[in-house]
């Protein structure tokens, strides 16, 4: 009986000692989102499967930490942005083979910056990404993009980032 308890205790200690090795490394991001005259330093990165299309990933680069649950729900992420709790961008890419000449996503802004809080964008036909690759449950990227103001009054915006984001199932 004593040997059984000793074996169980040893197994428990070994499991606890190895637990940190299985934890997902947090995302990293260096860069910013500038919308009109407001510059937002992006500090948090994570990626989740697009809940509407499992072949795509959403990469969230934000000023404040966001939970995986909130990142996977566009309404929740938008509510946080509109409430001033975070700013950032949600980029959508092909999960299996990210394409350097595809750029689509949404800016997540406060209601003071944009009445709807979200500015959806898409572009194609040129190379937008300096680097974009998946590797062992992570997505890595470097993006430099600037959008000029439009005659209709949409302000200029820029995203300039390098990131490494863990990919979460949900």
C-alpha positions in Angstrom: 0.0 0.0 0.0 2.8 2.4 0.9 4.6 1.7 -2.4 1.4 2.5 -4.3 1.1 5.9 -2.5 4.8 6.6 -3.2 4.4 5.8 -6.9 1.3 8.0 -7.1 3.0 10.9 -5.3 6.1 10.5 -7.6 3.9 10.6 -10.7 2.0 13.7 -9.4 5.3 15.6 -8.7 6.6 14.6 -12.1 3.5 15.8 -13.8 3.5 19.1 -12.0 7.2 19.6 -12.8 6.5 19.1 -16.5 3.3 21.1 -16.7 4.9 24.4 -17.7 6.5 22.7 -20.7 3.0 22.1 -22.1 1.8 25.7 -21.7 1.4 27.8 -24.8 4.0 30.6 -25.1 2.3 33.9 -25.1 2.1 35.9 -28.3 4.4 38.8 -29.0 3.9 41.9 -31.1 6.0 44.9 -31.8 4.3 47.8 -33.7 1.3 50.0 -33.9 -2.0 50.9 -35.5 -2.4 54.5 -36.4 -5.9 55.7 -37.3 -6.1 59.3 -38.3 -4.0 61.1 -35.7 -4.4 58.4 -33.0 -1.5 56.0 -32.6 -2.1 52.8 -30.7 0.9 50.6 -29.6 0.0 46.9 -30.1 1.1 44.7 -27.2 -0.8 41.5 -27.4 -1.2 38.8 -30.1 -3.2 35.6 -30.5 -4.9 33.7 -33.2 -8.2 31.8 -33.3 -10.1 29.8 -35.9 -12.6 31.9 -37.7 -15.9 30.7 -36.3 -17.6 31.1 -39.6 -14.9 29.5 -41.8 -12.6 26.9 -40.2 -10.2 27.2 -43.1 -9.3 30.7 -41.9 -7.5 32.2 -38.9 -8.2 35.4 -37.2 -5.1 37.1 -35.8 -5.8 39.7 -33.1 -3.2 42.3 -32.4 -4.4 44.5 -29.6 -3.4 47.2 -27.1 -4.8 45.2 -24.2 -5.0 41.5 -23.5 -8.1 39.8 -24.9 -9.4 36.3 -23.9 -9.6 33.5 -26.5 -13.4 33.5 -26.0 -13.6 37.3 -26.7 -11.2 37.0 -29.7 -13.4 34.3 -31.3 -16.6 36.4 -31.0 -16.5 39.5 -33.2 -19.3 41.1 -31.3 -17.5 40.7 -27.9 -14.2 42.0 -29.4 -16.0 45.0 -30.9 -17.8 45.8 -27.6 -14.4 45.9 -25.9 -13.0 48.2 -28.5 -16.1 50.5 -28.6 -16.0 50.7 -24.8 -12.4 51.9 -25.0 -10.9 48.8 -23.3 -8.7 48.0 -26.3 -7.8 49.0 -29.8 -6.3 46.8 -32.5 -6.8 44.8 -35.7 -8.3 41.4 -36.5 -6.5 40.0 -39.6 -8.0 37.1 -41.5 -5.7 34.6 -43.3 -5.8 31.2 -44.8 -5.0 28.8 -42.0 -3.3 26.1 -44.1 -1.4 28.4 -46.5 -1.3 32.1 -45.6 -0.9 34.3 -48.7 1.4 37.3 -48.8 -0.7 39.0 -51.4 -4.0 38.9 -49.5 -4.9 41.4 -46.8 -8.3 41.4 -45.1 -9.6 42.1 -41.6 -11.1 44.8 -39.4 -9.8 47.6 -37.4 -11.1 47.6 -33.8 -11.6 51.2 -32.7 -13.5 53.2 -30.1 -16.9 54.8 -30.9 -15.1 58.1 -30.7 -12.7 57.1 -33.5 -15.3 55.4 -35.7 -19.1 55.5 -35.0 -19.4 51.7 -35.8 -16.2 50.9 -33.9 -15.1 48.5 -36.7 -13.6 49.4 -40.1 -13.6 46.3 -42.4 -11.0 46.2 -45.1 -9.7 44.0 -47.9 -7.0 44.3 -50.6 -5.4 42.0 -53.1 -3.1 42.0 -56.1 0.2 43.0 -54.5 2.5 41.7 -51.8 1.3 43.1 -48.5 3.1 40.9 -46.0 6.9 41.0 -45.7 6.6 37.6 -43.8 3.6 35.4 -43.1 3.9 31.8 -42.0 2.5 29.1 -39.7 4.8 27.0 -37.5 3.9 24.6 -34.7 0.6 26.1 -33.5 1.9 29.6 -34.1 1.5 32.2 -36.9 4.3 34.6 -37.6 4.1 37.8 -39.6 5.5 41.2 -40.5 3.1 43.6 -42.1 3.6 47.3 -43.2 0.4 48.8 -44.7 -0.9 52.3 -45.1 -4.3 53.4 -46.4 -4.6 57.0 -47.7 -7.6 59.1 -46.8 -10.5 58.9 -49.2 -12.3 61.8 -50.9 -15.5 60.6 -49.1 -13.8 61.5 -45.8 -12.4 58.2 -44.5 -9.3 58.9 -42.6 -5.8 57.5 -43.3 -4.6 54.6 -41.3 -1.5 52.5 -41.0 -0.6 49.2 -39.5 3.1 48.4 -38.9 3.7 45.2 -37.0 5.9 42.1 -36.4 4.2 39.4 -34.4 4.3 35.8 -33.3 0.8 34.6 -32.2 -0.2 31.3 -30.6 -3.1 29.6 -32.4 -6.0 28.6 -30.2 -8.6 26.0 -31.2 -11.3 28.1 -29.4 
